């Protein structure tokens, strides 16, 4: 009798434990759009999948990956970064265009999550839309910096931009081209072949107002028709659905003001080619033993008008390097007047082109300056009076090499 009671008690405990586990399980239903091009006679349909939220990460993309890995490997969708920066996993979730990787799973278990591809787009398979037309429209706006002078001398150069001019690009450059805004726009549904759509137009405006770009008139002339821009009827679905919180509607409105002449592109507050010019002057001074004038904190001009060696220009890209070279060159000046950088050139057998590394000042700039950098370390030990009177002797390369100021 005692053994029987013990068995009943044991089974009773096990039965209670199973009931408790079933009650605590959080199962969510996902209703997913399915269509296979290999079965053209079969109409699109929705398929339900049940996912235990306790065994799944919190984002919709995590649930889709779990379904594909554990339930149906034929489920097809795009994904890449899982951080909301690539735009690959754009889809319609519960009626809203968004990115699956940054969309949280609804915790209401009684309500299934409905997942569809981006609306009004041709479908490749399941949740994968055909974005060929979208990318072709993006290509048509020529999304890159364009300068009037496209000669080789400007190739690979870094163009300067003032802080205030740079701030104008905020809210524009963050677009990840996910097409959530364009596929939520009724005007784009009706005229997708002619109307460029919110995403492409916002990118067009981003390049129009860039202070470094000189093709604003050309870009505007391409949009002077009845469809490219003016099909926007300010429905503002684009702004409401943007997963990055951007405002394409405002960008389109700004393009309209530029087209009708109510606004004009402002003059750049900084010469975009200032860095390229300064680089050439510094190369001239360093490699040709010329004099440098540093009358203020933002200018660095060479007194001689000698063409720089073409092979040196690719080394000198990067504002960080220019600032460093400016400081080193200024240290060679010692006092507030021009001073020769030295008459001796580095030996040929010791000179080699530096590697292309825009981050390593010691590995690039020091080599570019050659032994002038070493001479500057010794020059700092001389007094300003000696420099001004011309009585101080120029340091030699050999003496500079012996100093401990340079550690390579």
Secondary structure, 3 states (H helix, E strand, C coil): CHHHHHHHHHHHHHHHHHHHHHHHCCEEEEEEEECCCCCCCCCCEEEEEEEEHHHCCCEHHHHHHHHHHHCCCCCCCCCCCCCCCCCCCEEEECCEEEEHHHCECCCCCCCCEEEECCCCCCEEECCEECCHHHHHHHHHCCCCCCCCCCCHHHCCCCCCCCHHHHHCCCCCCCCCCCCCCHHHCHHHHHCCCCCCCHHHHHHHHHHHCCCCCCCHHHHHHCCCCCCCCCCCCCCCHHHHHCCCCCCHHHHHHHHHHHHCCCCCCCCCCCCCCHHHHHHHHHHHHHHHCCCEECCCCCCCEECCCCCCCHHHHHHHCCHHHHHHHHHHHHHHHCCCCCCCCCCCCCCHHHCCCCCCCCCCHHHHHHHHHCCHHHHHHHHCCCCHHHHHHCCCCCCCHHHHHHCCCCCC
